[in-house]
Amino acid sequence: MASLHCSPSIHKSFFVNSLPQRLRGRFVCCRAGISFLVRAEQAHGSSSNGQACSSEDRLGRRQLLAGSSFITWISLADMNSMSFAAESKKGFLSVTDKTDGYSFLYPFGWQEVVIDGQDKVFKDVIEPLESVSVNLIPTSKEDIRDFGPPQQVAETLIKKVLAPSNQKTKLIEASEHEVDGKAYYTFEFVAQAPNYTRHALSTIAVSNGKFYTLTTGANERRWEKMKDKLRTVVDSFTISNV
């Protein structure tokens, strides 16, 4: 008898006694980070003529194909139960947070990191100023426009939240747009530190009792190279009702 051990969480078993003796043994299949290990006991007896061997070969191939389909089905079922990023636009990956109700794209190659106070952060490991972060804070407001016009809200947010107090900041532009009836403010700004200047884009909105802020940016010296990608990140940010 053979047993199927799946790491980390799936445990199944099935019989392979009917496999031909020469096909029995050990098989390992890996998919989506899940390892499947099949061990078959050595059968007793052997076929005594070529016709029997041919019949066993056909039977063995059919059962191996069936086993492969079964393993694939388990793998796909497990993948469907997990939250994972999928490529939805060339050069970008998408992430969706179904609990907090938001989604966005980020450039392929950026890595997720954990930063206190941020709900989600992805950044380039070589160019650390190239990053995207999402921040959520509770609010009793129901619309971003309840906080004021785009320029006023953007200037306040930049000075008090998005840049340290010792950095010199400048708002370049701010605008409003709607997606599915929900208002978003999007703005561009720079924050100058003693040894670098970060050029950034942010988009903000209110929904689900939360004030959402997504900010992405890059070192000023790389702005011309990165600006189209960063604008794609900002434009991709959408909020859903949860």
Backbone torsions as a table, in degrees:
resi	resn	phi	psi	omega
1	MET	NA	149.9	-179.5
2	ALA	-117.4	148.5	176.6
3	SER	-121.9	143.1	-179.3
4	LEU	-105.9	115.8	179.0
5	HIS	-108.2	122.4	-178.8
6	CYS	-113.1	124.8	176.1
7	SER	-104.7	130.0	12.1
8	PRO	-99.2	-16.3	-163.3
9	SER	-131.3	-6.5	-176.0
10	ILE	-104.6	129.6	179.6
11	HIS	-130.5	115.1	-179.4
12	LYS	-134.1	162.8	174.3
13	SER	-141.8	151.8	176.0
14	PHE	-155.6	164.2	-175.5
15	PHE	-97.4	138.6	175.6
16	VAL	-129.8	20.5	-178.2
17	ASN	-59.9	-26.3	-176.2
18	SER	-82.0	-3.2	176.5
19	LEU	-66.7	147.3	175.0
20	PRO	-61.6	149.9	-173.3
21	GLN	-56.2	-42.0	-174.7
22	ARG	-71.8	-14.0	178.4
23	LEU	-95.3	-10.1	-178.0
24	ARG	-78.9	149.7	179.9
25	GLY	157.6	-134.5	-175.5
26	ARG	-122.7	131.1	-180.0
27	PHE	-129.7	137.3	178.0
28	VAL	-126.2	132.0	178.3
29	CYS	-132.5	131.9	179.0
30	CYS	-121.1	137.2	177.8
31	ARG	-154.0	134.6	176.5
32	ALA	53.2	35.6	175.8
33	GLY	78.8	8.9	-178.6
34	ILE	-113.1	129.2	-176.9
35	SER	-101.2	131.7	177.1
36	PHE	-113.5	128.8	-179.3
37	LEU	-123.0	121.2	-179.2
38	VAL	-114.7	124.9	176.0
39	ARG	-119.6	129.2	-180.0
40	ALA	-115.5	137.0	177.8
41	GLU	-73.5	150.3	178.1
42	GLN	-68.3	125.9	-179.4
43	ALA	-78.6	156.2	177.6
44	HIS	-95.1	139.2	178.5
45	GLY	88.0	164.1	179.5
46	SER	-148.7	162.0	179.3
47	SER	-71.9	146.4	-175.0
48	SER	-108.5	-1.7	178.8
49	ASN	-145.6	160.1	-176.3
50	GLY	-61.5	-35.7	-178.3
51	GLN	-64.2	-41.4	179.5
52	ALA	-64.2	-41.1	179.4
53	CYS	-61.9	-41.3	179.8
54	SER	-62.4	-42.0	178.9
55	SER	-62.9	-42.3	179.1
56	GLU	-64.8	-39.0	179.3
57	ASP	-59.6	-44.9	-179.9
58	ARG	-63.7	-42.4	179.5
59	LEU	-63.4	-42.2	-179.4
60	GLY	-62.7	-42.4	180.0
61	ARG	-63.8	-40.8	179.2
62	ARG	-61.7	-42.7	-176.7
63	GLN	-72.0	-34.3	176.3
64	LEU	-65.2	-40.5	177.1
65	LEU	-63.2	-41.3	178.6
66	ALA	-63.6	-42.4	178.5
67	GLY	-63.4	-40.3	178.7
68	SER	-63.3	-41.1	178.6
69	SER	-63.9	-39.3	-179.5
70	PHE	-64.0	-44.3	179.4
71	ILE	-64.0	-42.9	178.4
72	THR	-60.5	-41.6	179.9
73	TRP	-61.7	-42.7	179.0
74	ILE	-62.6	-43.4	-179.1
75	SER	-60.9	-47.1	-178.8
76	LEU	-65.2	-38.6	179.0
77	ALA	-63.0	-40.3	179.5
78	ASP	-68.9	-40.3	178.9
79	MET	-62.9	-38.2	-178.6
80	ASN	-67.2	-22.4	-178.4
81	SER	-86.2	-8.2	-177.6
82	MET	-103.8	154.6	173.4
83	SER	-92.6	122.3	-179.9
84	PHE	-145.5	156.4	-179.1
85	ALA	-79.9	139.9	179.0
86	ALA	-126.8	144.9	179.9
87	GLU	-73.4	119.8	-177.2
88	SER	-117.8	-11.4	176.3
89	LYS	-150.6	142.0	-175.2
90	LYS	-55.2	125.0	179.0
91	GLY	87.7	0.3	-177.8
92	PHE	-131.7	154.9	170.5
93	LEU	-117.8	153.1	180.0
94	SER	-111.5	149.4	175.4
95	VAL	-134.0	137.7	179.9
96	THR	-128.4	127.1	175.7
97	ASP	-105.3	100.8	-176.5
98	LYS	-74.4	-22.5	179.8
99	THR	-72.0	-47.7	-178.4
100	ASP	-94.8	-8.3	171.4
101	GLY	77.8	48.0	175.6
102	TYR	-146.2	161.0	177.6
103	SER	-150.4	156.5	178.1
104	PHE	-165.5	168.3	175.1
105	LEU	-103.9	152.4	172.1
106	TYR	-141.8	153.4	-175.7
107	PRO	-62.0	139.7	176.4
108	PHE	-59.4	133.8	179.9
109	GLY	106.4	-22.4	175.4
110	TRP	-70.1	146.7	-176.8
111	GLN	-111.0	144.2	177.2
112	GLU	-76.8	135.2	177.2
113	VAL	-130.9	160.4	179.9
114	VAL	-105.8	123.3	178.0
115	ILE	-130.4	127.9	-179.3
116	ASP	-56.4	135.5	177.5
117	GLY	88.6	-8.9	179.2
118	GLN	-110.7	138.9	180.0
119	ASP	-76.6	-37.0	-179.2
120	LYS	-152.6	135.0	179.2
121	VAL	-140.4	132.3	171.4
122	PHE	-127.6	140.5	-178.4
123	LYS	-149.4	159.6	174.6
124	ASP	-81.9	129.3	-175.3
125	VAL	-75.0	-20.0	179.5
126	ILE	-91.4	-40.2	178.2
127	GLU	-112.9	87.2	-172.3
128	PRO	-63.0	-20.7	177.5
129	LEU	-76.5	-11.3	176.5
130	GLU	-90.0	106.0	-173.2
131	SER	-158.1	169.8	171.1
132	VAL	-139.5	138.3	180.0
133	SER	-137.8	149.5	177.1
134	VAL	-122.1	130.3	179.9
135	ASN	-124.5	139.2	179.7
136	LEU	-126.3	133.7	172.5
137	ILE	-135.0	145.0	-179.9
138	PRO	-65.9	148.5	176.3
139	THR	-151.9	151.0	175.9
140	SER	-92.1	-6.8	178.6
141	LYS	-72.8	157.1	-179.6
142	GLU	-112.9	-7.4	-176.7
143	ASP	-151.6	141.6	-179.7
144	ILE	-61.7	-27.0	-179.4
145	ARG	-69.5	-15.9	176.4
146	ASP	-67.0	-17.6	179.9
147	PHE	-88.3	-12.7	-178.8
148	GLY	127.6	-178.3	-179.2
149	PRO	-71.3	162.7	-175.1
150	PRO	-53.9	-48.4	-175.8
151	GLN	-63.9	-42.6	-179.3
152	GLN	-63.6	-46.9	-179.0
153	VAL	-65.7	-41.4	-179.2
154	ALA	-62.6	-46.8	-178.8
155	GLU	-61.8	-41.6	178.8
156	THR	-64.9	-43.6	-178.1
157	LEU	-66.6	-40.7	-179.9
158	ILE	-62.6	-48.3	-175.2
159	LYS	-71.4	-34.9	-173.8
160	LYS	-100.5	-18.7	-174.0
161	VAL	-128.6	-48.5	-167.5
162	LEU	-85.1	-13.2	178.6
163	ALA	-139.1	143.2	175.9
164	PRO	-59.4	153.2	-175.7
165	SER	-65.3	-21.9	-179.0
166	ASN	-87.9	2.1	178.2
167	GLN	-98.7	143.1	177.0
168	LYS	-86.0	124.6	-175.6
169	THR	-117.2	156.0	177.5
170	LYS	-146.3	124.0	174.5
171	LEU	-81.5	125.1	-178.9
172	ILE	-89.6	-48.6	177.1
173	GLU	-161.1	158.0	178.1
174	ALA	-144.3	142.9	-177.9
175	SER	-147.9	168.4	179.2
176	GLU	-123.3	141.8	172.4
177	HIS	-148.4	165.7	-179.7
178	GLU	-120.5	144.4	173.2
179	VAL	-131.8	117.3	-178.6
180	ASP	53.0	40.1	176.7
181	GLY	81.4	0.6	-179.8
182	LYS	-103.6	132.4	-177.4
183	ALA	-84.4	137.3	175.3
184	TYR	-127.6	142.2	167.6
185	TYR	-104.9	133.9	176.5
186	THR	-125.8	135.8	-178.2
187	PHE	-146.0	157.5	-178.8
188	GLU	-119.3	138.2	-179.4
189	PHE	-154.4	166.2	173.2
190	VAL	-123.9	147.7	176.7
191	ALA	-129.5	118.2	-174.1
192	GLN	-101.6	118.5	174.4
193	ALA	-100.1	171.3	-179.5
194	PRO	-56.9	-33.7	-174.5
195	ASN	-119.9	6.5	176.3
196	TYR	-164.2	164.3	173.5
197	THR	-128.4	128.3	178.7
198	ARG	-102.8	129.8	176.6
199	HIS	-102.3	123.9	-169.2
200	ALA	-134.9	160.3	174.0
201	LEU	-129.3	142.0	177.1
202	SER	-135.4	152.5	170.2
203	THR	-135.4	139.9	-175.8
204	ILE	-134.3	151.9	178.9
205	ALA	-161.6	165.4	178.3
206	VAL	-123.7	132.7	176.7
207	SER	-171.0	158.2	175.9
208	ASN	55.6	29.1	-179.4
209	GLY	72.4	20.0	-177.9
210	LYS	-132.0	149.9	171.4
211	PHE	-100.1	113.2	-176.6
212	TYR	-97.0	133.8	174.8
213	THR	-131.7	122.0	171.2
214	LEU	-113.7	128.6	179.6
215	THR	-130.3	134.8	176.8
216	THR	-136.8	156.7	-178.4
217	GLY	-174.7	-174.9	-178.8
218	ALA	-158.3	164.3	173.3
219	ASN	-59.1	141.0	-178.1
220	GLU	-53.9	-35.5	-178.3
221	ARG	-67.0	-17.2	179.5
222	ARG	-111.7	7.9	-175.5
223	TRP	-59.2	-47.2	-177.6
224	GLU	-60.7	-33.7	179.4
225	LYS	-76.4	-32.9	-171.4
226	MET	-102.1	-13.2	-168.9
227	LYS	-59.4	-38.1	180.0
228	ASP	-66.4	-41.1	177.4
229	LYS	-63.9	-42.6	-178.2
230	LEU	-67.2	-35.7	176.7
231	ARG	-68.3	-33.1	174.9
232	THR	-63.6	-40.5	178.1
233	VAL	-60.5	-50.4	-178.7
234	VAL	-62.9	-44.9	-177.9
235	ASP	-67.0	-22.4	-177.5
236	SER	-82.6	-12.7	-174.9
237	PHE	-69.8	120.9	178.6
238	THR	-135.4	149.6	-179.3
239	ILE	-117.6	138.0	177.6
240	SER	-118.9	156.9	179.8
241	ASN	-76.9	132.3	178.7
242	VAL	-128.9	NA	NA
